[in-house]
Structures are given as C-alpha cells and as structure tokens.
Amino acid sequence: MQRNQQHKITGKYFDQPVQELESYCWPPNQSLDPYQSCSDDGSNGVHHSVQNLEQYCTLESSSGLQNSSSTASFSPDGSPVSQPNYSYPSDLHHSPDNTYGSPLSGSCVADNDHDLKHMIRQLETAMLGTDSDNFDIHAISTSGGTTEVSIKAERLKYMMEVIARGDLKELLCACAKAIDNDDMYMTEFLMTQLRQMVSVSGEPMQRLGAYMFEGLVARLASSGSSIYKALRCKEPASADLLSYMHILYEICPYFKFGHMSANGAIAEAMKEESRVHIIDFQIAQGSQWLTLIHALSARPGGPPSIHITGIDDPTSAYSRGGGLEIVGQRLCKVAELCKVPFEFQAAAISGTEVQLENLGIQPGEAIAVNFAMMLHHMPDESVGTRNHRDRLLRLVKSLSPKVVTLVEQEANTNAAPFAPRFVETMNHYLAIFESIDVGLPREHKERINVEQHCLAREIVNIIACEGPERVERHELLGKWRSRFIMAGFTPSPLSSFVNATIKTLLQSYCDKYTLEETDGALYLGWMNRPIIASCAWRC
C-alpha cells in the first residue's frame, strides 16, 4: 500500500500461518491429492485463448490481454467502460444498479430445471471430463471406496452444494485452486458462475470479489502487470484522486493511526534534541508532519530546528498534482506559521535507488527515520539477488538514528505460494471493505471510486503477478521484527501516552475497531483482525 494512494491493510498478530485454501474448497474431512484435469493431448491443463478469457473480464482486465498499453477504466458512476478495441456481451458490465447475483439471493443458481440440469452437466464435465455419461454421484460416493472417481464424485457433490447456496468466498477460492492446478475445465466453469455473483456495487464480499475475480482473469492472461501500471498511470484527475484519498483517510482510522503512533515515538525520542532530521522514505503529501511540527513548536524551552528529507518515487507526483517541491512549500509554510526553523530536502527517487548521498546528512543532527507503508514494496531475497528490503535497513543502521518507526500492513503476501496468498488477500481486504461499508454509505456516489482507485490496483497485483512484477509484498510484524534485529536494531516500545492517544482517536469511529498492544507494538484491527501494525526501533 502506498500512502499517496491510501491503500489499506490486514493480517494477524505474529507469524500466524496463512489459512489453508483447502478448507474453503472441499469438505474438511478430506485430505486428498489435488485433482488434475488433462487435455486431449495428454498435457496437464487446457489453455484458454485470449477470446475465451475476454468473456470473463469485469473491470477491463482484457485491456492487458492483447494490448498492454490499453488501460483499465471506469465511468464516473463506477461501471466499467469498454475499450473500443474489444467487444463484450452487454451483460458483463457492472453498474451500481446491478449486483449480479447477491449470495443472499442465490441468483447464481439456475432459474429453471432445464438450466439447472445444464449447469450440473457442465460441472460434471469440468470435474470428471467428457466421459461422465450415466454418472451416479450418490452411488459412487456412498460405496465406501477411495478411488479417483469417488474422490471426484465427492468433490462434484460438494461443489454443487457450494453453488446452490451461492457461497462467493468458497467459489473464488475453488477457482483460484483450479487455476493453481492448471485445471482449465473447472476454471472456465467456475468463472461463468462467479461472473454472475460479483459486483462493484454490492455487499463487501461482492465488491471485493469483483476485484479478486479481475485478478484471477489477469493471472490467466498474464496481464496483471499491465493492469497494475495502467491503474497507476491512467488515474483520474489529480484533484479527484486526492479527494478519493481524503475520503478514505477520514472514514477509516488506519492512516491516522499510523501517523499518530509514529509521530508519538519520534516526539518522545527527540524531546531533548535541538536539531532534528527526519528522513521519510515515502513522504507522499507530507501530511504526517503537519501535526508533528505543531507539537514540537509548543515544546517547553522552544522548538528544535527541523530538517526533513522527503523521498518518493517520481511516479507518485501525479497523485500530488506535482513534484516534491509542493510538499516542501506546504511544510515550510506551516513551519513559518509555527515559528519553527525548517529545512526541506527532496529526493525524487525509488527506494531501491536510495544511497547515503541522497539523504542530506548534516553533522550534529539527531536522526529519525520513518518507514510508513513503504518497505513492503522493496524486493527481498525471495524475488532476486538484490535484497533492497534488508539493504535499506543496514543503510539506516549506519546513520545511528535515535529512532526508526515502522508502520506496515499486517498481512502475509510476500513469499506465500499462490493458493494461501489468495486466501490471505481475501481475508485481509474483506475486513477493509467491511470497515468502509460502515464509514461510507453504500449508495455514496464516490464509494466505487474510492475502492477502485485506492485498493483495486494492489489486489490485482497480489493475485495476478509473480516475481519482480509483484510489488505488493506484505509481511507480518514477526518477520519485520526478525529483519530489524538482524540489521542490529533493538525494539523501542511505544509509550503509554501514544497508546492513550490512539484510544482517544478510536472513540470517534465504529466500536468494531480494536487496539492491541503486544511487545511494545500496536495493532489496529477490525473485529479483532489486525489490519495495521506500528512499532519503533533504536540502535
């Protein structure tokens, strides 16, 4: 998640194992080898053509199927807009007036006996192959045997039950597993069902399902990277994007939590210092530092001089409406009003390019380093030989900072294999979509835009991409703790004052938000599921 796009967060407290996909897909008492489907030539799986994939596109993922320069786009009301190069059946387009089959309505189930029999036949073919004539599910599944046919029969029976009750979560996970197993018969069948159930204007799971479905389509078409870039580079007007980001900032406390906890740790560490240098590795709009400047201006004995080095990828300039000079001017103006000596230094470079000479270190300064939802974008040892995640920590350690603050999404999507990563992503973002539902009425005209422009891009990236193209790589705090300790840092527990301040903040929000303190770190959650973690470190 990037602060300049207000992407959000979740996971579990420590190194909790990712929930297994199997439990979503098949009866819990089965521990069977994954089913496989073979093509006519004996090879594993059946490959979709581009034309076959296009019928499943919900959010214009097909813009990456044939032409990587095409863009994913929405109309102002949130419904997808077809690109002129492609032709789609009219019923594939989501609009706020069509929920495409709420799980509650069971509209994914056929409306008459003929359609139901046809759907069952399709499912039998998908799971059992074309030689499924006169197939008796009940007789085989109750025969007591454990043959391959009986295993498939049990799965067929279970999948029919899942479809009958319109269980969107289980169908999405089953589709992800079919893709992971290269079972294109089952993938095609499940995508037909899912297309009728997801909606960018429905309930939280339906809305999340639309973006996850998009990720699955993009994964099949190997178009995830082009969609990710399109959603980043072909964004709405800067003023509109800032508006969407501000809405998300206000309706959910995630970013305020991150700002307040990090600022509290920095203020505590710098209370005796006269020259403070803050290095922010992803400064975005610089909003975090407005409140800290105000707080330090009221410090007994007078404010310190403040030097801020703001680092940000040049591609983030669009969401600001300009370069880092805009951030510097804004902060300078606030510091002047507060009568705080101030200096701003811009470094418009990616985190992977940061070197010591970019940081503007001056003798006699007390250094604070801020990693706010940035490090998970850095590739590590699981991606390639250049481990920038740990390199940056070693670089920061060489500065001997007074404090280093870390705010990250509490989720495990970095090195996890595709199947458990899919489940983790679903649980992670479902909590976020549910919290948005409480803070923003479903009929709010900007809700679709907020979710699309602030969340959809990273959901598609996590599901559709692998290797260097997958840049959204979250880790649990337990893993971050190991990295910091290996780099030579020591935990610096957040103070009771910071804890109390966050509790006061949460009083303004829904009581389903939760705050936990463990080993000096704070976890903000939704209905007891941690969403974002904050902690501090010292040399």
C-alpha positions in Angstrom: 0.0 0.0 0.0 1.2 3.4 -0.8 0.3 6.4 1.3 -0.1 8.5 -1.8 -2.9 6.2 -2.9 -4.3 5.5 0.6 -4.2 1.7 0.1 -5.1 -0.3 3.2 -4.3 -3.3 5.3 -4.7 -6.5 7.5 -3.3 -9.8 8.7 -2.6 -11.5 12.1 -0.6 -10.6 15.2 2.6 -12.6 14.8 3.9 -15.3 12.4 0.4 -16.8 12.2 0.2 -19.5 9.4 -1.8 -18.4 6.5 -5.2 -20.1 6.5 -5.2 -23.1 4.1 -7.1 -22.8 0.9 -8.3 -26.4 1.1 -10.8 -25.7 3.9 -12.6 -23.3 1.6 -12.8 -25.6 -1.3 -13.6 -29.1 -0.2 -15.2 -30.9 2.8 -12.9 -30.5 5.8 -12.5 -34.3 6.4 -10.8 -34.8 3.1 -7.0 -34.8 2.8 -6.7 -35.8 -0.8 -4.3 -35.0 -3.5 -5.4 -32.0 -5.6 -7.5 -33.0 -8.6 -5.9 -32.6 -12.0 -7.5 -32.2 -15.4 -5.8 -33.3 -18.6 -6.2 -32.0 -22.1 -6.9 -34.2 -25.1 -3.2 -34.4 -26.0 -2.3 -35.7 -22.5 -0.7 -32.5 -21.3 -1.7 -31.1 -17.9 -4.5 -28.5 -18.2 -6.3 -26.8 -21.1 -5.2 -23.4 -22.2 -7.6 -20.5 -22.7 -7.3 -18.4 -25.8 -7.5 -14.7 -25.4 -11.0 -14.8 -26.9 -12.1 -17.2 -24.2 -10.7 -15.1 -21.4 -12.3 -11.9 -22.6 -15.8 -13.1 -21.7 -14.9 -13.1 -18.0 -13.5 -9.6 -17.7 -15.3 -7.5 -15.2 -13.0 -4.5 -14.6 -11.4 -4.3 -18.1 -8.6 -6.8 -17.4 -8.8 -7.6 -21.1 -7.1 -4.3 -21.8 -4.0 -6.2 -20.9 -4.7 -9.3 -22.9 -3.9 -8.1 -26.4 -2.6 -4.6 -26.0 -0.5 -3.8 -22.9 -0.8 -0.1 -23.5 -4.6 -0.2 -23.0 -6.0 1.0 -19.7 -8.4 -0.2 -17.1 -11.1 2.3 -16.8 -14.4 3.2 -15.2 -17.2 5.5 -16.0 -17.9 8.3 -13.5 -20.6 6.2 -11.7 -18.1 3.3 -11.3 -19.2 1.0 -14.0 -16.6 -0.3 -16.4 -16.1 1.3 -19.7 -15.3 -0.9 -22.7 -12.2 -0.1 -24.7 -13.0 0.4 -28.4 -10.7 -2.4 -29.5 -12.7 -5.1 -27.7 -16.3 -6.4 -27.9 -18.1 -7.6 -24.7 -21.5 -9.1 -24.1 -23.6 -6.3 -22.7 -24.5 -8.2 -19.5 -20.8 -8.4 -18.4 -20.7 -4.8 -17.4 -21.2 -3.9 -13.8 -23.2 -0.9 -12.8 -24.4 0.4 -9.4 -27.9 -0.8 -10.4 -26.9 -4.4 -11.0 -25.4 -6.6 -8.2 -25.1 -9.7 -10.5 -26.4 -12.2 -8.0 -26.1 -11.5 -4.3 -25.1 -14.6 -2.4 -28.2 -13.9 -0.3 -30.5 -14.2 -3.3 -28.9 -17.3 -4.7 -29.3 -15.9 -8.2 -26.2 -17.8 -9.2 -28.4 -20.9 -9.2 -30.3 -21.6 -12.4 -33.8 -20.3 -12.6 -35.5 -23.5 -14.0 -35.0 -27.2 -14.2 -33.5 -27.1 -17.7 -30.8 -24.6 -16.8 -30.1 -26.4 -13.5 -29.6 -29.7 -15.4 -27.4 -27.9 -17.9 -25.3 -26.4 -15.1 -24.9 -29.7 -13.4 -23.8 -31.3 -16.6 -21.2 -28.5 -17.1 -19.9 -29.1 -13.6 -19.7 -32.9 -14.2 -17.7 -32.3 -17.4 -15.4 -29.8 -15.6 -14.6 -32.2 -12.8 -14.9 -35.6 -14.4 -14.1 -35.0 -18.0 -16.2 -35.7 -21.1 -16.8 -39.4 -20.2 -19.3 -38.7 -17.4 -22.5 -40.2 -19.0 -24.7 -42.1 -16.7 -22.6 -40.9 -13.7 -24.3 -41.7 -10.4 -22.9 -39.4 -7.7 -24.8 -40.9 -4.8 -24.0 -44.5 -5.7 -20.2 -43.9 -6.0 -19.8 -41.5 -3.1 -21.5 -44.0 -0.8 -19.8 -47.1 -2.0 -17.1 -46.8 0.6 -14.2 -46.8 -1.9 -11.5 -44.2 -2.2 -10.9 -44.4 -5.9 -10.0 -41.4 -8.0 -13.6 -41.4 -9.4 -15.1 -41.5 -5.9 -12.9 -38.6 -4.8 -14.0 -36.6 -7.8 -17.6 -37.6 -7.1 -17.4 -36.2 -3.6 -15.9 -33.0 -4.8 -18.6 -32.7 -7.5 -21.3 -33.2 -4.9 -19.7 -30.6 -2.6 -19.2 -28.1 -5.3 -22.8 -28.4 -6.3 -23.8 -27.6 -2.7 -21.5 -24.5 -2.7 -23.0 -23.2 -5.9 -26.6 -23.9 -4.6 -26.0 -21.8 -1.6 -24.3 -19.0 -3.5 -21.1 -19.1 -1.4 -18.9 -16.5 -3.1 -15.9 -16.9 -0.9 -15.7 -20.7 -1.5 -16.3 -20.4 -5.2 -13.5 -17.8 -5.5 -11.1 -20.0 -3.6 -12.1 -23.0 -5.6 -11.4 -21.0 -8.8 -8.0 -19.9 -7.5 -7.2 -23.5 -6.7 -8.3 -24.7 -10.1 -6.0 -22.1 -11.7 -3.2 -23.1 -9.5 -3.7 -26.8 -10.5 -3.9 -25.8 -14.2 -7.4 -27.3 -14.3 -8.9 -25.1 -17.1 -12.1 -27.1 -17.4 -13.0 -26.3 -13.8 -11.6 -22.7 -14.1 -13.9 -21.9 -17.0 -16.9 -23.4 -15.3 -16.3 -21.5 -12.0 -15.6 -18.2 -13.8 -19.0 -18.5 -15.5 -20.6 -18.8 -12.1 -18.6 -16.1 -10.4 -19.3 -13.6 -13.1 -22.9 -13.6 -12.1 -22.1 -13.1 -8.4 -19.6 -10.3 -8.1 -20.4 -6.6 -8.2 -18.6 -3.4 -7.6 -21.7 -2.0 -6.0 -22.9 -4.9 -3.9 -22.1 -6.1 -0.4 -18.5 -6.0 0.8 -17.7 -9.6 -0.3 -19.3 -9.0 -3.7 -17.3 -5.8 -4.2 -14.0 -7.4 -3.1 -14.9 -10.4 -5.2 -15.1 -8.3 -8.3 -11.5 -7.1 -7.9 -10.3 -10.6 -6.9 -12.1 -12.1 -9.9 -10.3 -9.5 -12.0 -7.0 -10.6 -10.6 -7.8 -14.2 -11.5 -8.6 -13.3 -15.1 -5.4 -11.2 -15.3 -3.4 -14.1 -13.9 -4.7 -16.4 -16.6 -3.9 -13.8 -19.3 -0.6 -12.8 -17.7 -1.8 -9.2 -17.9 -1.5 -8.3 -14.2 1.5 -6.1 -14.6 0.0 -4.1 -17.4 -3.2 -3.6 -15.4 -1.2 -2.5 -12.4 0.7 0.1 -14.4 -2.5 1.2 -16.2 -4.4 1.8 -12.9 -1.4 3.8 -11.6 -0.6 5.9 -14.6 -4.1 6.4 -16.1 -5.6 7.7 -12.9 -8.4 10.3 -12.6 -7.5 14.0 -12.4 -5.2 14.7 -9.5 -7.8 16.7 -7.7 -10.3 13.8 -7.9 -7.7 11.3 -6.8 -6.8 13.5 -3.8 -10.5 13.7 -3.0 -10.8 9.9 -3.0 -7.7 9.5 -0.8 -9.1 12.1 1.6 -12.4 10.3 1.9 -10.7 7.1 2.8 -8.4 8.9 5.2 -11.4 10.3 7.0 -13.8 7.3 7.1 -11.2 4.8 8.3 -8.6 5.4 11.1 -5.8 3.4 9.5 -3.6 6.2 8.3 -4.3 8.4 11.3 -3.3 5.5 13.5 0.0 5.2 11.6 0.8 8.9 11.6 -0.1 9.4 15.3 1.8 6.3 16.6 5.0 7.2 14.5 4.9 10.9 15.5 4.5 10.0 19.1 7.5 7.7 19.0 9.6 10.4 17.2 8.5 13.2 19.6 9.4 11.0 22.6 12.9 10.2 21.2 13.6 13.9 20.3 12.3 15.6 23.4 15.9 16.8 24.4 17.2 17.4 20.9 17.8 20.9 19.4 18.4 19.8 15.8 16.1 17.1 14.4 16.5 15.5 11.0 13.5 13.3 9.8 14.1 11.0 6.9 10.7 9.9 5.4 11.2 7.1 2.9 7.7 7.7 1.3 6.6 11.2 2.1 3.6 11.3 -0.2 1.7 14.6 0.5 3.7 15.1 3.7 0.5 15.3 5.8 2.0 13.3 8.6 4.5 16.1 9.5 2.0 18.9 9.9 0.8 17.7 13.3 4.4 16.9 14.4 5.6 20.4 13.5 2.7 21.9 15.5 3.5 19.6 18.5 7.2 20.4 18.5 6.5 24.2 18.2 4.9 24.0 21.7 7.7 22.2 23.3 8.9 23.7 26.7 12.1 25.6 26.1 11.3 26.3 22.5 11.1 24.2 19.3 14.0 22.4 17.7 15.2 23.2 14.2 13.6 20.6 11.9 15.2 19.2 8.7 13.0 16.8 6.7 14.3 14.7 3.8 11.3 13.5 1.7 11.9 10.5 -0.5 9.3 9.4 -3.0 9.1 7.6 -6.4 8.8 10.2 -9.2 5.7 8.3 -10.4 3.9 9.5 -7.3 4.0 13.1 -8.5 0.6 12.6 -10.3 -1.3 11.9 -7.1 0.1 15.0 -5.5 -0.6 17.2 -8.6 3.2 17.9 -8.9 6.6 17.1 -7.6 8.0 17.1 -4.1 8.5 20.8 -4.2 4.8 21.1 -3.5 5.3 19.1 -0.3 8.3 21.3 0.7 6.4 24.5 0.2 3.4 23.3 2.2 5.6 22.2 5.1 7.7 25.4 5.0 4.6 27.5 5.2 3.3 25.6 8.3 6.7 25.7 10.0 6.8 29.5 9.4 3.4 30.0 11.0 4.5 27.9 14.0 7.9 29.8 14.2 9.9 26.6 13.8 13.3 26.7 12.0 12.8 24.5 9.0 14.6 23.0 6.0 13.2 20.6 3.4 15.2 18.4 1.0 13.6 16.4 -1.8 14.8 13.1 -3.1 12.5 12.0 -6.0 13.9 8.5 -6.4 12.7 5.0 -5.8 13.6 3.3 -2.5 15.6 0.8 -4.5 17.9 3.6 -5.7 18.4 5.4 -2.3 22.1 5.7 -1.3 23.7 7.6 1.6 24.4 10.7 -0.5 20.7 11.1 -1.2 19.8 11.6 2.5 21.5 15.0 3.2 23.0 14.0 6.5 24.5 17.0 8.4 26.8 16.9 11.5 25.1 17.4 14.8 21.6 16.3 13.8 19.5 13.8 15.7 18.1 11.5 13.1 14.7 9.9 13.0 13.8 7.5 10.1 10.2 6.9 9.1 9.1 3.7 7.1 5.4 4.2 6.7 3.8 1.5 4.4 6.8 1.6 2.2 9.2 -1.3 2.9 6.7 -3.9 1.6 7.3 -2.5 -1.9 11.0 -3.3 -1.7 12.0 -6.6 -3.3 13.8 -9.1 -0.9 15.6 -12.4 -1.1 12.5 -14.2 -2.4 12.5 -12.0 -5.5 16.1 -11.9 -6.6 19.7 -11.5 -5.6 19.3 -7.8 -4.7 17.6 -7.7 -1.3 16.7 -4.0 -1.1 14.5 -4.6 1.9 17.4 -5.5 4.1 19.8 -3.2 2.3 17.8 -0.2 3.4 17.7 -1.3 7.0 21.5 -1.7 7.0 21.9 1.7 5.4 19.7 3.3 8.1 21.5 1.5 10.8 24.8 3.1 9.6 23.3 6.5 10.3 22.9 5.7 14.1 19.4 7.2 14.3 17.7 8.0 17.6 14.5 6.2 16.4 13.2 4.3 13.4 9.4 4.0 13.0 7.7 1.2 11.1 4.1 1.2 10.0 3.0 -1.7 7.8 0.0 -3.7 6.8 -0.3 -6.8 8.9 -0.6 -9.4 6.2 1.4 -12.3 4.7 1.5 -11.9 1.0 5.3 -11.8 0.3 6.7 -15.3 -0.1 3.5 -17.2 0.4 2.6 -19.6 -2.5 -0.4 -18.5 -4.7 -3.2 -20.6 -3.1 -2.7 -19.5 0.6 -1.8 -16.0 -0.6 -5.2 -15.8 -2.3 -7.0 -16.7 0.9 -4.9 -14.3 2.9 -5.6 -11.5 0.5 -9.4 -12.3 0.7 -9.5 -12.2 4.5 -7.2 -9.1 4.6 -9.2 -6.9 2.2 -12.6 -8.2 3.3 -12.0 -6.6 6.7 -11.1 -3.4 5.0 -14.2 -3.4 2.7 -16.4 -4.2 5.7 -14.9 -1.2 7.6 -15.5 1.0 4.5 -19.1 -0.1 4.5 -19.6 1.2 8.0 -17.9 4.5 7.3 -19.3 5.3 3.9 -23.0 4.6 2.9 -23.2 2.0 0.1 -25.2 4.5 -2.0 -22.5 7.1 -1.7 -21.6 8.2 -5.2 -17.9 8.2 -4.6 -17.6 4.8 -2.8 -16.8 2.8 -6.0 -14.2 5.4 -7.0 -12.6 5.2 -3.5 -12.3 1.4 -3.6 -11.2 1.3 -7.2 -8.5 3.9 -7.1 -7.3 3.3 -3.6 -7.5 -0.5 -3.3 -8.1 -2.4 -6.6 -4.7 -1.9 -8.1 -2.8 -3.7 -5.3 -5.4 -6.5 -5.0 -4.9 -7.3 -8.7 -1.2 -7.1 -8.3 -1.1 -9.6 -5.4 -3.2 -12.1 -7.2 -2.2 -11.8 -10.8 1.6 -11.2 -10.7 4.7 -13.1 -9.7 8.4 -12.4 -9.5 9.6 -8.8 -9.9 6.2 -7.8 -11.3 4.5 -8.4 -7.9 5.4 -5.3 -6.0 2.8 -5.6 -3.2 4.6 -7.9 -0.8 3.3 -7.5 2.7 4.9 -9.3 5.7 3.7 -9.9 9.3 5.3 -7.9 12.0 7.0 -11.0 13.3 9.0 -11.1 10.0 9.8 -7.4 10.1 11.0 -7.8 13.7 13.5 -10.5 12.6 14.7 -8.2 9.8 15.3 -5.3 12.2 17.0 -7.4 14.8 19.3 -8.9 12.1 20.2 -5.4 11.0 21.3 -4.5 14.5 18.2 -2.7 15.9 16.6 -3.0 19.3 12.8 -2.6 20.0 11.8 0.7 21.4 8.3 0.1 23.0 5.7 2.7 22.2 4.8 4.7 25.3 1.5 4.6 27.2 0.9 8.2 26.1 0.9 7.0 22.4 -1.4 4.2 23.4 -3.8 6.5 25.1 -3.8 9.0 22.2 -4.8 6.2 19.8 -7.6 5.1 22.1 -8.9 8.6 22.1 -8.8 8.7 18.3 -10.8 5.4 18.0 -13.6 6.9 20.1 -14.6 8.8 17.0 -15.1 5.6 15.0 -17.1 2.5 15.0 -16.7 0.3 18.1 -15.7 -2.7 15.8 -12.2 -1.3 15.6 -9.8 -2.9 18.1 -6.5 -1.8 19.5 -4.0 -4.3 20.9 -0.5 -3.8 22.4 2.0 -6.7 22.3 5.7 -6.5 23.0 5.7 -2.7 22.6 4.0 -2.7 19.3 0.4 -1.5 18.5 -2.1 -3.3 16.2 -5.1 -1.6 14.9 -7.8 -4.1 13.8 -11.3 -4.6 12.6 -13.4 -7.0 14.6 -10.3 -8.4 16.2 -8.5 -9.0 13.0 -5.3 -6.9 12.9 -5.2 -4.5 9.9 -2.1 -2.4 10.5 0.9 -2.7 12.9 3.1 0.1 14.3 6.4 -0.1 16.2 9.6 1.8 16.9 13.3 0.8 17.0 16.6 2.2 18.2 20.2 1.4 17.6 
